[in-house]
Amino acid sequence: MNTTPPAPPSTAHLALPFFDAAHRELARGLLPWAAAQDVDERDDRAACRDWVRRLGDGGWLRYCVPAASGGALERLDSRALVLLRETLAYHSPLADFAFAMQGLGSGAITLAGSAEQQAAYLPAVADGSKIAAFALSEPEAGSDVGAMAMRAEATADGWRLDGTKTWISNGGIADFYCVFAKTDPAGGTRGITSFIVDADSAGLDSSAHIHVMAPHPLATLKFDRCDVPRAAQLGDLNGGFKLAMRTLDIFRASVAAAALGMARRALAEAIAHAQRRRMFGHSLADFQLTQAKLGDMAALVDAAALLTYRAAWMRDEAERSGQKPAGDLTAAAAMAKMAATENAQRVIDMALQLHGGLGVQVGTKVESLYRDIRSLRIYEGATEVQQLIIGKSVLRG
């Protein structure tokens, strides 16, 4: 079924003071490129590989790494990531997924990798020749990272990894994984270390694919006496928890942007449908109830956009100035992630309702968006976790 957007998305938000000339140029170049892509997404794994190749060839993955490693900008830029994910998600949530996982999967290497590690992996992430993955979650350790059971024991030549990771995006198609494991079993979150594990490492099995309602590559990873060299250690010994949280902080606002892109697409689909659908001698758009619903949807979209752009701007300003930000960066990102994903769920639900029976027909855009949005309220910190982060920040004053 045709999934061409009903109308080009508006660029009015680019005039907001959160963005500068470089961001506006990026967004205006990405819009026609994204609209021109035609990827067969019936096989999510093949499609994800195709998207990584296209994003690499188009130069867009260069925004996932810093300039020193072949990136487009001096450092990871949250506003650039937000604009990229919002635009890609508007056209294809799977394209957004492919882009985001390149950044998240290599983010820890950007933040804490040695010069040798950065040279070995980041340029390949930027050109799409290597697919990255971030392996933190476990069957009994999702939001509670300290409950991690996977172990890494020192050997004469390096480290031996044993345990299981699950819900790993790009699992089974990645070329390498940034893996987090306990190096001090009694240390809680202070006993975790990160490692770079190549996909072809002996003792790593990524064949257990996980099938979800909005198909994209997910797998359970099993490590059985998986030996890696000492040079595979990423960052400080027992510094893995802080590294994981720093990585997630960079990309949390971009999760909000992905939800924002899906919400904008749902609103555009709803407007187009309301204008062409005839009922009782009028268009659906002529009815006041329809207008009220569209108004509610537009307000939800704009509210999410402002929180998302603010969170990205705050982080970039703190990085640029090297000073402590005026507000709580983590809480700002949590607000953006919570509001954007929850608002997007409401917007997409209303868009589906406006479509009537067509809204639940497999193959229509609003039907696929309804499935695509649901996981964003869970991954990279469920809504309830974001509420706790925000609440604690408010109590601290």
C-alpha positions as CSV (number, residue, x, y, z in Angstrom):
1,M,0.0,0.0,0.0
2,N,1.2,3.5,-0.8
3,T,2.9,5.1,2.2
4,T,3.9,8.4,0.5
5,P,3.3,11.3,3.0
6,P,0.1,13.2,2.3
7,A,2.0,16.5,2.2
8,P,5.6,17.5,2.9
9,P,6.1,18.1,6.6
10,S,6.2,21.8,7.7
11,T,9.6,23.3,8.4
12,A,8.2,26.1,10.6
13,H,9.8,24.7,13.7
14,L,13.3,25.3,12.2
15,A,12.8,29.0,12.8
16,L,12.6,28.5,16.6
17,P,15.6,29.9,18.5
18,F,16.7,26.4,19.6
19,F,18.3,25.9,16.2
20,D,21.2,27.5,14.3
21,A,22.0,27.8,10.6
22,A,23.8,24.4,10.5
23,H,20.7,22.6,11.9
24,R,18.4,24.3,9.5
25,E,20.7,23.3,6.6
26,L,20.8,19.7,7.8
27,A,17.0,19.5,8.1
28,R,16.3,21.0,4.7
29,G,18.8,18.6,3.0
30,L,17.4,15.6,4.8
31,L,13.7,16.2,4.0
32,P,13.9,15.6,0.2
33,W,16.4,12.7,0.7
34,A,14.1,10.9,3.1
35,A,11.0,11.4,0.9
36,A,12.9,9.9,-2.1
37,Q,13.9,6.6,-0.4
38,D,11.9,3.5,-1.3
39,V,12.9,0.5,0.9
40,D,11.1,-2.8,1.0
41,E,10.4,-3.2,4.7
42,R,8.7,-6.6,4.6
43,D,11.8,-8.3,6.0
44,D,12.8,-6.0,8.9
45,R,16.4,-7.4,9.1
46,A,17.1,-7.0,5.4
47,A,15.5,-3.6,5.5
48,C,17.5,-2.4,8.4
49,R,20.7,-3.4,6.7
50,D,19.5,-1.5,3.6
51,W,18.7,1.6,5.6
52,V,22.1,1.6,7.3
53,R,23.7,1.4,3.9
54,R,21.6,4.2,2.5
55,L,22.1,6.4,5.5
56,G,25.8,5.8,5.3
57,D,26.0,6.5,1.6
58,G,23.9,9.7,2.1
59,G,26.3,11.0,4.8
60,W,23.6,11.0,7.5
61,L,25.4,8.5,9.8
62,R,28.2,11.0,10.1
63,Y,26.1,12.7,12.7
64,C,26.4,9.7,14.9
65,V,30.1,10.2,15.6
66,P,32.4,13.2,16.2
67,A,34.5,14.9,13.5
68,A,37.7,13.3,14.7
69,S,36.3,9.9,13.7
70,G,34.8,10.9,10.4
71,G,31.7,12.7,11.8
72,A,29.9,15.7,10.4
73,L,30.3,17.9,13.5
74,E,33.0,18.5,16.1
75,R,31.0,16.5,18.8
76,L,27.8,14.6,19.1
77,D,25.1,17.3,18.7
78,S,21.7,16.6,20.4
79,R,19.8,19.0,18.2
80,A,21.1,17.4,15.0
81,L,20.2,14.0,16.3
82,V,16.7,15.3,17.2
83,L,16.1,16.7,13.7
84,L,17.4,13.6,12.0
85,R,15.3,11.2,14.0
86,E,12.1,13.4,13.8
87,T,12.4,13.5,10.0
88,L,13.3,9.9,9.5
89,A,10.5,8.7,11.8
90,Y,8.0,10.8,9.9
91,H,8.8,8.8,6.7
92,S,9.8,5.4,8.2
93,P,10.1,4.4,11.8
94,L,12.5,1.6,10.7
95,A,14.8,4.2,9.1
96,D,14.8,6.1,12.4
97,F,15.6,2.8,14.2
98,A,18.5,2.1,11.9
99,F,19.9,5.6,12.4
100,A,19.4,5.7,16.2
101,M,21.0,2.3,16.8
102,Q,24.2,3.4,15.0
103,G,24.5,6.3,17.4
104,L,23.4,4.5,20.6
105,G,25.4,1.4,19.8
106,S,28.6,3.4,19.3
107,G,27.9,6.2,21.8
108,A,30.0,4.6,24.6
109,I,33.0,4.3,22.3
110,T,32.6,8.0,21.4
111,L,32.5,8.9,25.1
112,A,35.1,6.6,26.6
113,G,36.8,4.6,23.9
114,S,40.6,4.6,23.5
115,A,42.1,6.2,20.4
116,E,42.6,2.7,19.0
117,Q,39.0,1.7,19.7
118,Q,37.6,4.8,18.2
119,A,39.7,4.4,15.0
120,A,38.6,0.7,14.7
121,Y,34.9,1.3,15.0
122,L,33.6,4.8,14.6
123,P,34.6,5.6,11.0
124,A,32.9,2.3,10.0
125,V,29.8,3.4,11.9
126,A,29.8,6.7,10.1
127,D,30.0,5.2,6.6
128,G,27.6,2.3,7.4
129,S,30.1,-0.5,6.9
130,K,29.6,-1.7,10.5
131,I,26.3,-2.0,12.4
132,A,26.5,-1.2,16.1
133,A,24.5,-2.4,19.1
134,F,24.1,-1.5,22.7
135,A,23.7,-4.5,25.1
136,L,22.6,-3.5,28.6
137,S,19.2,-5.1,29.4
138,E,18.9,-8.6,30.8
139,P,15.9,-10.9,31.6
140,E,15.9,-9.7,35.2
141,A,17.6,-6.4,34.8
142,G,15.9,-3.8,32.7
143,S,15.2,-0.6,34.6
144,D,17.0,-2.0,37.6
145,V,20.5,-2.1,36.0
146,G,22.1,-3.0,39.4
147,A,20.4,-6.4,39.2
148,M,22.6,-7.3,36.2
149,A,23.7,-10.9,36.4
150,M,26.1,-11.1,33.5
151,R,29.7,-11.6,34.6
152,A,33.1,-10.7,33.2
153,E,36.1,-12.4,34.8
154,A,39.7,-11.5,34.2
155,T,41.8,-14.1,32.4
156,A,45.5,-14.2,31.6
157,D,44.8,-12.6,28.2
158,G,41.7,-10.5,28.8
159,W,38.2,-11.2,30.0
160,R,35.7,-14.0,29.9
161,L,32.0,-13.1,29.5
162,D,29.2,-15.3,30.7
163,G,25.5,-14.5,30.8
164,T,22.5,-13.3,28.8
165,K,21.4,-10.0,27.3
166,T,17.9,-9.6,25.9
167,W,15.8,-7.0,24.0
168,I,19.0,-6.1,22.2
169,S,18.2,-3.9,19.2
170,N,20.2,-4.9,16.1
171,G,20.8,-8.3,17.8
172,G,21.8,-10.8,15.1
173,I,22.7,-8.2,12.5
174,A,25.2,-6.1,14.4
175,D,28.9,-6.3,13.7
176,F,29.8,-5.4,17.3
177,Y,28.2,-4.9,20.6
178,C,28.9,-2.5,23.5
179,V,28.3,-5.0,26.3
180,F,27.9,-4.2,30.0
181,A,28.8,-6.9,32.6
182,K,29.5,-7.2,36.3
183,T,33.3,-7.2,37.1
184,D,32.5,-6.8,40.8
185,P,29.5,-9.0,41.6
186,A,29.0,-7.4,45.0
187,G,29.4,-3.8,43.7
188,G,25.9,-3.2,42.4
189,T,25.9,-0.4,39.9
190,R,29.5,0.4,40.9
191,G,30.7,-3.0,39.8
192,I,29.8,-2.8,36.1
193,T,32.3,-2.5,33.2
194,S,31.7,-2.1,29.5
195,F,33.3,-4.2,26.7
196,I,33.4,-4.1,22.9
197,V,32.5,-7.6,21.6
198,D,32.7,-8.4,17.9
199,A,29.8,-10.3,16.6
200,D,31.9,-13.2,15.4
201,S,33.5,-13.8,18.9
202,A,33.6,-17.4,19.9
203,G,31.0,-18.1,22.7
204,L,28.5,-15.4,21.5
205,D,25.2,-16.7,20.2
206,S,22.8,-14.1,18.7
207,S,20.5,-16.5,16.9
208,A,17.5,-16.1,19.3
209,H,15.4,-13.5,17.5
210,I,12.6,-11.7,19.3
211,H,9.4,-11.0,17.3
212,V,7.5,-7.9,18.3
213,M,4.3,-6.1,17.1
214,A,6.2,-3.5,15.1
215,P,8.9,-5.6,13.5
216,H,12.5,-4.5,13.9
217,P,15.7,-6.5,14.6
218,L,15.8,-7.7,18.2
219,A,17.5,-10.7,19.8
220,T,18.6,-12.4,23.0
221,L,22.4,-12.7,23.2
222,K,24.0,-15.6,25.0
223,F,27.6,-15.4,26.2
224,D,29.1,-18.8,27.1
225,R,32.8,-18.5,28.0
226,C,33.1,-15.7,25.5
227,D,36.7,-14.6,25.6
228,V,37.7,-11.1,24.6
229,P,41.1,-9.4,24.7
230,R,42.1,-7.0,27.4
231,A,41.9,-4.2,24.9
232,A,38.1,-4.9,24.6
233,Q,37.5,-3.1,27.9
234,L,35.7,0.1,27.2
235,G,36.3,2.9,29.7
236,D,37.2,2.6,33.3
237,L,37.0,-0.6,35.3
238,N,33.7,-0.6,37.2
239,G,32.8,2.6,35.4
240,G,30.2,1.0,33.1
241,F,27.1,2.2,34.8
242,K,28.0,5.8,34.6
243,L,29.1,5.3,31.0
244,A,25.8,3.6,30.1
245,M,23.8,6.4,31.7
246,R,25.8,9.1,29.9
247,T,25.2,7.4,26.6
248,L,21.5,7.1,27.3
249,D,21.3,10.7,28.4
250,I,22.6,11.8,25.0
251,F,20.0,9.9,23.1
252,R,17.0,10.2,25.4
253,A,15.8,13.4,23.8
254,S,16.2,11.8,20.4
255,V,13.8,9.1,21.4
256,A,11.3,11.9,22.0
257,A,12.1,13.2,18.6
258,A,11.3,9.8,17.0
259,A,7.9,9.9,18.7
260,L,7.4,13.5,17.6
261,G,8.1,12.5,13.9
262,M,5.5,9.7,14.2
263,A,3.0,12.1,15.7
264,R,3.5,14.7,13.0
265,R,2.9,12.0,10.4
266,A,-0.3,10.8,12.1
267,L,-1.6,14.4,12.2
268,A,-0.7,14.9,8.5
269,E,-2.5,11.6,7.7
270,A,-5.6,12.7,9.7
271,I,-5.7,16.1,8.0
272,A,-5.5,14.6,4.6
273,H,-8.1,12.0,5.3
274,A,-10.5,14.5,6.9
275,Q,-10.2,16.7,3.8
276,R,-11.0,14.0,1.3
277,R,-13.5,11.9,3.2
278,R,-17.1,12.7,2.3
279,M,-20.0,12.2,4.8
280,F,-23.5,13.5,4.6
281,G,-22.7,15.8,1.7
282,H,-19.7,17.4,3.5
283,S,-16.1,16.6,4.0
284,L,-15.2,15.1,7.4
285,A,-13.1,18.2,8.0
286,D,-16.3,20.4,7.9
287,F,-17.5,19.0,11.2
288,Q,-16.7,20.8,14.3
289,L,-16.0,17.6,16.2
290,T,-13.3,16.8,13.6
291,Q,-11.8,20.3,13.9
292,A,-11.7,20.0,17.7
293,K,-9.9,16.6,17.5
294,L,-7.3,18.0,15.0
295,G,-6.8,21.0,17.3
296,D,-6.2,18.8,20.2
297,M,-3.7,16.7,18.2
298,A,-1.8,19.8,17.0
299,A,-1.5,21.1,20.5
300,L,-0.1,17.8,21.7
301,V,2.4,17.7,18.9
302,D,3.6,21.3,19.6
303,A,3.9,20.7,23.3
304,A,6.1,17.6,22.7
305,A,8.2,19.5,20.2
306,L,9.0,22.3,22.5
307,L,10.0,20.0,25.4
308,T,12.1,17.9,22.9
309,Y,13.9,20.8,21.4
310,R,14.5,22.4,24.8
311,A,16.1,19.2,26.2
312,A,18.4,18.9,23.1
313,W,19.3,22.6,23.3
314,M,20.1,22.5,27.0
315,R,22.5,19.6,26.5
316,D,24.3,21.2,23.5
317,E,24.7,24.5,25.4
318,A,26.2,22.7,28.4
319,E,28.6,20.9,26.1
320,R,29.5,24.0,24.3
321,S,30.1,26.2,27.3
322,G,31.6,23.6,29.5
323,Q,29.5,25.0,32.4
324,K,26.8,23.4,34.5
325,P,23.4,24.1,32.8
326,A,20.8,26.3,34.4
327,G,18.4,23.4,34.7
328,D,18.5,19.7,35.3
329,L,19.5,18.1,32.0
330,T,18.4,14.6,33.0
331,A,15.0,15.8,34.1
332,A,14.6,17.9,30.9
333,A,15.3,14.9,28.8
334,A,13.0,12.8,30.9
335,M,10.2,15.3,30.4
336,A,10.8,15.3,26.7
337,K,10.8,11.5,26.4
338,M,7.7,11.1,28.6
339,A,5.6,13.9,27.0
340,A,6.6,13.1,23.4
341,T,5.9,9.4,23.6
342,E,2.7,9.7,25.6
343,N,1.4,12.5,23.4
344,A,2.3,10.6,20.3
345,Q,0.3,7.6,21.5
346,R,-2.7,9.9,22.0
347,V,-2.3,11.6,18.6
348,I,-1.9,8.4,16.7
349,D,-4.9,6.9,18.5
350,M,-7.0,9.9,17.5
351,A,-5.8,9.8,13.9
352,L,-6.7,6.1,13.7
353,Q,-10.2,6.9,15.2
354,L,-10.7,9.6,12.5
355,H,-10.0,7.0,9.8
356,G,-12.8,4.7,11.1
357,G,-12.5,1.2,9.7
358,L,-9.6,2.1,7.5
359,G,-7.6,2.9,10.6
360,V,-7.4,-0.8,11.6
361,Q,-6.7,-2.1,8.1
362,V,-3.3,-3.7,7.9
363,G,-1.1,-1.7,5.5
364,T,-2.5,1.7,6.2
365,K,-0.1,4.2,7.6
366,V,-2.0,5.0,10.8
367,E,-2.3,1.3,11.5
368,S,1.4,0.8,11.3
369,L,2.1,3.9,13.4
370,Y,-0.3,2.6,16.1
371,R,2.0,-0.5,16.4
372,D,5.3,1.5,15.9
373,I,4.7,4.0,18.7
374,R,3.9,1.6,21.5
375,S,7.4,0.4,22.2
376,L,8.8,4.0,22.5
377,R,6.8,4.4,25.8
378,I,9.0,1.5,27.2
379,Y,12.5,1.4,25.8
380,E,15.3,3.6,26.9
381,G,13.4,4.2,30.2
382,A,9.7,3.5,30.5
383,T,7.3,6.4,31.2
384,E,7.1,5.4,34.8
385,V,10.9,5.7,35.1
386,Q,10.8,9.1,33.6
387,Q,8.2,10.1,36.1
388,L,10.4,9.1,38.9
389,I,13.4,11.0,37.5
390,I,11.3,14.2,37.1
391,G,9.7,13.8,40.6
392,K,13.1,13.5,42.3
393,S,14.3,16.5,40.4
394,V,11.3,18.5,41.5
395,L,11.8,17.5,45.2
396,R,15.5,18.5,45.0
397,G,14.4,22.0,43.9
